[in-house]
């Protein structure tokens, strides 16, 4: 049973988070191990497994990036950093050099703030691109061919791969 099935959802990316949370609470109550205290050992084990599955599914599906990563994994795709455009790699390289200055303590507060804004803008651009591509996926699920869906999964994987560089830079900057 995949995470979408746990919540009774089709494999789409545009999920109503309020409904997801509501279903999560219902399933959490339904499978909570406390309700199985007098049940057989196998029923107790099943309740614990279902509780873990529901929790993992909820943590994954409520987060847009993790949701896309999970969907890709269901179809055998994963983001592949080897196909990142050269222009993005150059941008990341330049930002990495600036980040090294921050780590070495040679950057002013203004330079750090500027770098933070630069990285944030790039992440927001990828977030918007991922949101658009997710909406396109949902359309293809409703009326697209399997070939179009597979092609679009490749596009989603590319976007994730590229955005992971920016997310890593953002995480590195926030750690320093």
C-alpha positions in Angstrom: 0.0 0.0 0.0 1.5 3.3 -1.0 1.2 6.6 0.9 -1.5 7.9 -1.4 -3.6 4.8 -0.9 -3.2 5.0 2.9 -5.2 8.3 2.7 -7.5 7.2 -0.1 -6.0 9.7 -2.6 -5.2 9.4 -6.3 -1.5 9.9 -7.2 -1.8 13.6 -7.6 0.3 16.4 -6.2 -2.3 19.0 -5.5 -3.5 17.7 -2.1 -6.0 19.5 0.2 -3.8 19.8 3.3 -6.7 20.4 5.6 -8.4 17.2 4.4 -5.1 15.3 4.6 -4.7 16.4 8.2 -8.3 15.5 9.1 -7.9 12.0 7.6 -4.5 11.7 9.4 -6.2 12.3 12.7 -9.0 9.8 11.9 -6.5 7.1 10.9 -4.3 7.8 13.9 -7.3 7.2 16.2 -8.4 4.1 14.2 -5.0 2.4 14.5 -3.7 3.8 17.8 -2.1 0.9 19.6 -3.9 1.8 22.9 -7.2 0.6 21.2 -5.6 -2.8 20.7 -4.5 -3.5 24.3 -6.8 -6.5 24.5 -6.4 -7.7 20.9 -4.3 -10.6 19.8 -0.6 -10.3 19.3 -1.0 -10.2 15.5 -3.6 -7.4 15.7 -1.4 -5.4 18.0 1.5 -5.8 15.6 -0.7 -4.8 12.7 -1.9 -1.7 14.6 1.7 -0.6 15.3 2.6 -1.2 11.6 -0.4 0.9 10.4 0.4 3.6 12.9 3.9 3.9 11.6 2.7 3.8 8.0 0.1 6.5 8.6 2.7 8.7 10.3 5.3 8.2 7.6 2.7 8.8 4.9 1.5 12.0 6.5 5.0 13.4 7.0 5.7 12.8 3.4 2.5 13.9 1.7 2.1 17.1 3.7 5.4 18.5 2.4 5.3 19.5 -1.4 8.9 18.5 -2.2 8.8 15.2 -0.3 5.5 14.5 -2.0 7.0 14.9 -5.4 10.1 12.9 -4.4 7.8 10.1 -3.2 5.7 10.2 -6.3 8.8 9.9 -8.4 10.0 7.0 -6.4 6.7 5.1 -7.0 7.5 5.3 -10.7 11.1 4.4 -10.4 12.4 7.9 -10.8 14.8 9.9 -8.7 16.4 13.2 -9.1 19.7 13.0 -10.9 22.3 15.7 -10.2 24.3 14.8 -13.3 21.8 16.5 -15.6 21.9 20.0 -14.1 22.3 22.8 -16.6 25.8 24.3 -16.8 24.4 27.8 -16.1 22.9 26.7 -12.8 26.2 24.9 -11.8 28.1 28.2 -12.5 25.6 30.1 -10.3 25.9 27.5 -7.5 29.7 27.6 -7.8 29.7 31.4 -7.4 27.3 31.2 -4.4 29.5 28.5 -2.9 32.5 30.8 -3.1 30.5 33.5 -1.3 29.4 31.0 1.3 33.0 30.0 1.9 33.7 33.7 2.7 30.8 33.6 5.2 32.1 30.4 6.8 35.6 31.9 7.1 34.2 34.9 8.8 35.4 37.2 6.0 31.9 38.4 4.9 30.1 41.5 6.3 26.6 41.3 7.6 25.4 43.1 4.5 27.1 40.4 2.3 25.6 37.6 4.3 22.1 39.3 4.0 22.6 39.8 0.3 23.6 36.1 -0.2 20.6 35.0 1.9 18.3 37.0 -0.4 19.9 35.7 -3.5 19.5 32.1 -2.4 16.0 32.7 -1.2 15.0 34.2 -4.6 16.4 31.2 -6.4 14.6 28.7 -4.1 11.3 30.6 -4.6 11.8 30.4 -8.3 12.3 26.6 -8.1 9.3 26.3 -5.7 7.1 28.1 -8.2 8.4 26.0 -11.1 7.7 22.8 -9.0 4.2 24.0 -8.2 3.5 24.6 -11.9 4.9 21.2 -12.9 2.8 19.6 -10.1 -0.4 21.1 -11.4 0.6 19.9 -14.9 1.1 16.4 -13.5 -2.4 16.5 -12.0 -3.8 17.5 -15.4 -2.0 14.6 -17.1 -3.3 12.1 -14.5 -6.8 13.1 -15.4 -6.5 13.2 -19.2 -3.0 12.6 -20.4 -1.4 9.5 -22.0 1.0 7.3 -20.1 3.8 8.5 -22.4 3.1 12.1 -21.5 3.0 11.2 -17.8 6.3 9.5 -18.0 7.9 12.4 -19.9 6.5 14.8 -17.2 7.9 12.6 -14.4 11.3 13.2 -16.0 10.6 17.0 -15.9 9.7 16.8 -12.2 12.9 14.9 -11.5 14.9 17.5 -13.2 13.3 20.4 -11.3 13.9 18.5 -8.0 17.5 17.8 -8.9 18.2 21.4 -9.7 16.4 22.8 -6.7 18.3 20.5 -4.4 21.4 22.4 -5.1 19.8 25.6 -4.0 18.2 24.0 -0.9 21.6 22.7 0.2 23.1 26.2 -0.2 20.2 27.6 1.9 20.7 25.0 4.6 24.5 25.6 4.6 24.0 29.3 5.0 21.6 29.0 7.8 24.0 26.7 9.7 26.6 29.5 9.6 
